[in-house]
């Protein structure tokens, strides 16, 4: 084999290996929105940093002002405080500092997540004045504490007797009722997810990677075939041209010496043309 052909084949194989290796090892590498944030890896992915196959559906995160965030279609954006992959725990923070607004409105039924803590059914009630009882406290971030036009929202147990000046807003399962002793932006706002589907997704990603690598190898073989074909044609043309020229020189001498112009139709010349014609 011609040394130049061998070098070109080695170059293409090396290029393909590096490209495939880089795609497999680097495209889904863990990443962060900032140095202090949690490491993001499978089943999560960061939009714009990881290809789509790096994460499961519904696990897409994004960086917003160097903070990791997640969007819930029925609610909006929440900030990611930390992710614990071993225990499958996602800690979130409400940017509006009102975790009970999240409890009230967040619908997880269309997501792969559920609350990490055990839920208990509570009622959200809205009252035109404060309930005179030390057993319940209104939620400040959902209420308007005004002596004239007061609007007070409480989380109470289902058995609670709702006063006449209050109306029930919604009954919902939440991790905790409101307490002034608890953080109002993140306490209880922890989610978890099932492992079902992770193995299938990883296997699907491996199959997809395999077929992509196979396609690249086939393309490489095709390129090498074209290269070899071109090299062979070039060599044939060069070799045949030299042989034809030498033959015509011999024929020319023969013509001059014997005057037999029919020698121009020598079988050897025709055979050389036939050999080259075998190459498309």
MOFEN-V90789 format. One record per run of one state. SS is the DSSP state (~ for helix, > for strand, _ for the rest). FROM is the first residue (numbers start at 1). LEN is the number of residues. Records with the same first field share a line. If there is no record, write none. Layout:
SS=FROM-LEN  FROM-LEN
This chain:
_=1-2  27-4  32-8  41-4  47-5  55-5  65-2  73-3  85-4  94-5  106-7  116-4  128-10  139-1  143-1  145-6  158-8  175-15  194-4  259-2  266-1  278-3
~=3-24  52-3  99-7  140-3  198-61  261-5  267-11
>=31-1  40-1  45-2  60-5  67-6  76-9  89-5  113-3  120-8  138-1  144-1  151-7  166-9  190-4
